[in-house]
Amino acid sequence: MSRLERDLIRAVASSAEQTVPGAAASLVRSRDWSSSLFSGMRLTVEIKADENEAFEIWLADLPEAEIAVRGYFVASADLVERREGVAVVEFLLVEES
């Protein structure tokens, strides 16, 4: 696992645990990403937590949350799958220049 992957997992888990104690995050997959102006990574993360209102609120607020990852900024956080106690989110991280 790369430093970027570890840093994102750590940051997401920390953010989730502040709202939903016991929440955990794990990497599903990652892939390089680039546009004509930027480069970065798309990382898909599975977040497991107790199914409750706090988890729903955290997920709803996630696209606007400040997730700090050294050397990158989180350009987007999109929910791609949702089931009981589990959310799969794809993050787009863009290299800071």
N, CA, C and O of each residue as an XYZ file, in Angstrom:
388
protein
N       0.844     -1.172      0.000
C       0.000      0.000      0.000
C       0.893      1.239      0.000
O       1.862      1.314      0.755
N       0.564      2.196     -0.839
C       1.376      3.410     -0.952
C       1.119      4.357      0.221
O       0.149      4.196      0.962
N       1.993      5.336      0.375
C       1.825      6.351      1.416
C       0.512      7.095      1.210
O      -0.210      7.348      2.175
N       0.195      7.447     -0.026
C      -1.038      8.159     -0.325
C      -2.256      7.340      0.097
O      -3.180      7.872      0.714
N      -2.260      6.062     -0.230
C      -3.372      5.196      0.153
C      -3.504      5.115      1.675
O      -4.604      5.231      2.216
N      -2.370      4.913      2.363
C      -2.396      4.856      3.834
C      -2.890      6.167      4.436
O      -3.702      6.165      5.362
N      -2.398      7.286      3.907
C      -2.792      8.592      4.443
C      -4.293      8.842      4.267
O      -4.953      9.356      5.170
N      -4.823      8.476      3.103
C      -6.254      8.686      2.887
C      -7.076      7.795      3.812
O      -8.033      8.263      4.429
N      -6.717      6.530      3.915
C      -7.447      5.612      4.792
C      -7.432      6.133      6.226
O      -8.463      6.146      6.899
N      -6.267      6.558      6.685
C      -6.132      7.094      8.045
C      -7.012      8.339      8.230
O      -7.691      8.468      9.249
N      -7.005      9.247      7.258
C      -7.781     10.485      7.359
C      -9.284     10.211      7.329
O     -10.037     10.825      8.085
N      -9.723      9.306      6.475
C     -11.147      8.974      6.389
C     -11.603      8.283      7.675
O     -12.648      8.626      8.228
N     -10.824      7.312      8.149
C     -11.180      6.612      9.387
C     -11.251      7.583     10.558
O     -12.169      7.503     11.375
N     -10.292      8.494     10.647
C     -10.281      9.474     11.730
C     -11.517     10.375     11.660
O     -12.153     10.638     12.680
N     -11.851     10.840     10.472
C     -13.026     11.686     10.299
C     -14.296     10.938     10.689
O     -15.142     11.483     11.397
N     -14.436      9.712     10.239
C     -15.627      8.920     10.548
C     -15.732      8.641     12.041
O     -16.813      8.743     12.620
N     -14.601      8.286     12.671
C     -14.612      7.944     14.096
C     -15.000      9.126     14.983
O     -15.512      8.930     16.085
N     -14.763     10.339     14.515
C     -15.154     11.510     15.298
C     -16.668     11.597     15.437
O     -17.175     12.124     16.427
N     -17.384     11.083     14.450
C     -18.839     11.115     14.475
C     -19.438      9.775     14.855
O     -20.442      9.712     15.565
N     -18.816      8.698     14.378
C     -19.341      7.345     14.585
C     -18.238      6.500     15.211
O     -17.455      5.884     14.487
N     -18.158      6.456     16.551
C     -17.106      5.670     17.205
C     -17.089      4.218     16.697
O     -18.134      3.590     16.524
N     -15.888      3.713     16.467
C     -15.728      2.350     15.985
C     -15.758      2.207     14.482
O     -15.605      1.097     13.973
N     -15.952      3.297     13.753
C     -15.952      3.235     12.290
C     -14.569      2.814     11.792
O     -13.553      3.114     12.420
N     -14.548      2.128     10.677
C     -13.284      1.662     10.089
C     -13.328      1.879      8.581
O     -14.393      1.845      7.965
N     -12.158      2.100      8.003
C     -12.055      2.313      6.560
C     -11.003      1.378      5.990
O      -9.997      1.086      6.637
N     -11.244      0.915      4.776
C     -10.268      0.067      4.094
C     -10.288      0.373      2.604
O     -11.306      0.783      2.045
N      -9.144      0.162      1.980
C      -8.986      0.440      0.557
C      -9.590     -0.694     -0.263
O      -9.325     -1.868     -0.002
N     -10.400     -0.340     -1.253
C     -10.959     -1.318     -2.188
C     -10.094     -1.376     -3.438
O      -9.713     -2.454     -3.895
N      -9.786     -0.198     -3.986
C      -8.920     -0.128     -5.174
C      -8.427      1.302     -5.362
O      -8.977      2.251     -4.802
N      -7.381      1.427     -6.160
C      -6.877      2.754     -6.518
C      -6.396      2.706     -7.957
O      -6.001      1.660     -8.473
N      -6.442      3.866     -8.585
C      -5.942      3.959     -9.961
C      -5.495      5.379    -10.233
O      -6.016      6.337     -9.662
N      -4.524      5.496    -11.112
C      -4.045      6.810    -11.512
C      -5.156      7.567    -12.223
O      -6.045      6.973    -12.833
N      -5.086      8.875    -12.131
C      -6.052      9.747    -12.786
C      -5.303     10.959    -13.307
O      -4.349     11.423    -12.682
N      -5.737     11.471    -14.454
C      -5.165     12.730    -14.942
C      -6.142     13.402    -15.887
O      -7.000     12.765    -16.497
N      -5.979     14.708    -15.984
C      -6.712     15.514    -16.957
C      -5.650     16.292    -17.720
O      -4.455     16.064    -17.527
N      -6.065     17.189    -18.567
C      -5.073     17.955    -19.322
C      -4.257     18.882    -18.419
O      -3.157     19.289    -18.794
N      -4.777     19.223    -17.232
C      -4.089     20.157    -16.342
C      -3.607     19.551    -15.027
O      -2.683     20.079    -14.408
N      -4.216     18.456    -14.594
C      -3.935     17.920    -13.269
C      -3.654     16.425    -13.322
O      -3.994     15.740    -14.287
N      -3.025     15.942    -12.258
C      -2.851     14.503    -12.109
C      -3.126     14.133    -10.658
O      -3.059     14.973     -9.761
N      -3.434     12.873    -10.451
C      -3.741     12.424     -9.105
C      -4.128     10.968     -9.098
O      -3.653     10.173     -9.909
N      -5.009     10.627     -8.157
C      -5.447      9.240     -7.979
C      -6.930      9.206     -7.664
O      -7.469     10.119     -7.038
N      -7.574      8.151     -8.102
C      -8.934      7.822     -7.670
C      -8.796      6.641     -6.724
O      -8.239      5.604     -7.084
N      -9.300      6.807     -5.530
C      -9.221      5.742     -4.524
C     -10.624      5.408     -4.049
O     -11.389      6.291     -3.662
N     -10.949      4.133     -4.081
C     -12.244      3.672     -3.616
C     -12.054      3.070     -2.235
O     -11.219      2.187     -2.034
N     -12.840      3.561     -1.289
C     -12.692      3.203      0.117
C     -14.015      2.658      0.646
O     -15.084      3.205      0.376
N     -13.918      1.571      1.401
C     -15.090      1.014      2.070
C     -15.062      1.471      3.521
O     -14.059      1.302      4.215
N     -16.159      2.045      3.969
C     -16.276      2.525      5.344
C     -17.350      1.697      6.038
O     -18.486      1.618      5.571
N     -16.981      1.082      7.155
C     -17.923      0.276      7.938
C     -18.180      0.987      9.255
O     -17.256      1.460      9.917
N     -19.446      1.053      9.622
C     -19.825      1.705     10.875
C     -21.188      1.199     11.307
O     -21.944      0.637     10.514
N     -21.486      1.409     12.582
C     -22.822      1.074     13.065
C     -23.843      1.866     12.267
O     -23.674      3.060     12.020
N     -24.892      1.185     11.874
C     -25.947      1.834     11.098
C     -26.792      2.682     12.040
O     -27.586      2.163     12.825
N     -26.607      3.994     11.949
C     -27.388      4.906     12.776
C     -27.434      6.270     12.094
O     -26.836      6.477     11.039
N     -28.142      7.175     12.708
C     -28.318      8.503     12.119
C     -26.991      9.254     12.000
O     -26.788     10.002     11.043
N     -26.099      9.062     12.954
C     -24.796      9.746     12.906
C     -24.009      9.340     11.661
O     -23.368     10.181     11.031
N     -24.054      8.059     11.306
C     -23.360      7.582     10.101
C     -23.987      8.225      8.857
O     -23.269      8.649      7.951
N     -25.304      8.297      8.812
C     -25.988      8.927      7.674
C     -25.601     10.402      7.548
O     -25.357     10.892      6.446
N     -25.547     11.091      8.658
C     -25.177     12.508      8.643
C     -23.732     12.667      8.172
O     -23.435     13.539      7.356
N     -22.835     11.823      8.687
C     -21.433     11.894      8.278
C     -21.309     11.669      6.764
O     -20.587     12.399      6.085
N     -22.007     10.669      6.246
C     -21.961     10.402      4.804
C     -22.508     11.574      3.995
O     -21.941     11.936      2.964
N     -23.594     12.161      4.452
C     -24.188     13.297      3.745
C     -23.239     14.491      3.721
O     -23.196     15.233      2.740
N     -22.481     14.674      4.798
C     -21.554     15.807      4.894
C     -20.196     15.534      4.246
O     -19.411     16.462      4.053
N     -19.910     14.288      3.911
C     -18.580     13.910      3.413
C     -18.126     14.683      2.173
O     -16.954     15.058      2.116
N     -18.977     14.945      1.181
C     -18.492     15.684      0.013
C     -17.935     17.077      0.333
O     -17.116     17.604     -0.420
N     -18.369     17.663      1.429
C     -17.897     18.991      1.832
C     -16.870     18.943      2.959
O     -16.368     19.985      3.380
N     -16.556     17.761      3.447
C     -15.641     17.620      4.585
C     -14.211     17.961      4.183
O     -13.817     17.798      3.028
N     -13.454     18.434      5.150
C     -12.033     18.704      4.954
C     -11.255     17.444      5.311
O     -11.052     17.149      6.489
N     -10.826     16.713      4.310
C     -10.019     15.511      4.504
C      -8.595     15.897      4.084
O      -8.340     16.178      2.914
N      -7.687     15.905      5.041
C      -6.311     16.343      4.775
C      -5.434     15.153      4.392
O      -5.327     14.176      5.132
N      -4.814     15.258      3.224
C      -3.874     14.252      2.744
C      -2.653     14.998      2.215
O      -2.753     15.770      1.262
N      -1.518     14.767      2.831
C      -0.290     15.488      2.510
C       0.040     15.422      1.008
O       0.136     14.341      0.427
N       0.211     16.604      0.398
C       0.603     16.705     -1.002
C      -0.538     16.632     -1.995
O      -0.319     16.735     -3.202
N      -1.761     16.455     -1.498
C      -2.936     16.322     -2.361
C      -4.093     17.098     -1.774
O      -4.110     17.408     -0.583
N      -5.065     17.411     -2.623
C      -6.327     17.893     -2.084
C      -7.427     16.972     -2.591
O      -7.359     16.442     -3.700
N      -8.437     16.797     -1.755
C      -9.552     15.921     -2.104
C     -10.520     16.740     -2.952
O     -11.197     17.641     -2.456
N     -10.572     16.409     -4.235
C     -11.411     17.145     -5.170
C     -12.861     16.676     -5.124
O     -13.779     17.461     -5.363
N     -13.067     15.397     -4.816
C     -14.440     14.901     -4.703
C     -14.477     13.639     -3.852
O     -13.486     12.924     -3.707
N     -15.658     13.398     -3.297
C     -15.928     12.185     -2.520
C     -17.346     11.763     -2.892
O     -18.320     12.371     -2.447
N     -17.454     10.718     -3.710
C     -18.749     10.297     -4.247
C     -19.146      8.929     -3.705
O     -18.386      7.965     -3.798
N     -20.339      8.862     -3.143
C     -20.875      7.598     -2.659
C     -21.218      6.740     -3.874
O     -22.005      7.154     -4.725
N     -20.626      5.540     -3.956
C     -20.866      4.670     -5.108
C     -21.649      3.413     -4.745
O     -22.195      2.749     -5.625
N     -21.707      3.083     -3.460
C     -22.479      1.921     -3.023
C     -22.847      2.106     -1.560
O     -22.065      2.632     -0.768
N     -24.058      1.663     -1.215
C     -24.516      1.800      0.173
C     -25.314      0.565      0.538
O     -26.252      0.195     -0.169
N     -24.951     -0.067      1.627
C     -25.716     -1.176      2.183
C     -25.643     -1.082      3.705
O     -24.940     -0.223      4.237
N     -26.339     -1.930      4.387
C     -26.424     -1.878      5.850
C     -25.043     -1.829      6.503
O     -24.275     -2.788      6.418
N     -24.734     -0.708      7.153
C     -23.478     -0.564      7.891
C     -22.237     -0.384      7.040
O     -21.124     -0.389      7.566
N     -22.403     -0.224      5.728
C     -21.251     -0.106      4.824
C     -21.537      0.965      3.773
O     -22.632      1.038      3.214
N     -20.532      1.786      3.523
C     -20.592      2.753      2.437
C     -19.300      2.630      1.634
O     -18.212      2.519      2.200
N     -19.432      2.651      0.323
C     -18.261      2.635     -0.551
C     -18.201      4.011     -1.213
O     -19.152      4.450     -1.860
N     -17.067      4.676     -1.035
C     -16.907      6.048     -1.501
C     -15.682      6.124     -2.401
O     -14.627      5.578     -2.077
N     -15.829      6.810     -3.538
C     -14.678      7.036     -4.418
C     -14.187      8.470     -4.212
O     -14.937      9.435     -4.360
N     -12.922      8.573     -3.871
C     -12.274      9.858     -3.652
C     -11.389     10.190     -4.851
O     -10.683      9.323     -5.365
N     -11.429     11.425     -5.285
C     -10.499     11.905     -6.291
C      -9.514     12.818     -5.576
O      -9.891     13.858     -5.037
N      -8.247     12.416     -5.579
C      -7.195     13.217     -4.972
C      -6.315     13.792     -6.074
O      -5.804     13.061     -6.923
N      -6.146     15.100     -6.049
C      -5.371     15.807     -7.062
C      -4.085     16.313     -6.434
O      -4.090     16.885     -5.344
N      -2.974     16.092     -7.145
C      -1.679     16.560     -6.639
C      -1.680     18.073     -6.517
O      -2.130     18.789     -7.411
N      -1.164     18.542     -5.388
C      -0.976     19.985     -5.214
C       0.275     20.402     -5.970
O       1.264     19.668     -5.983
N       0.244     21.564     -6.596
C       1.438     21.987     -7.334
C       2.203     23.047     -6.619
O       3.232     23.506     -7.114
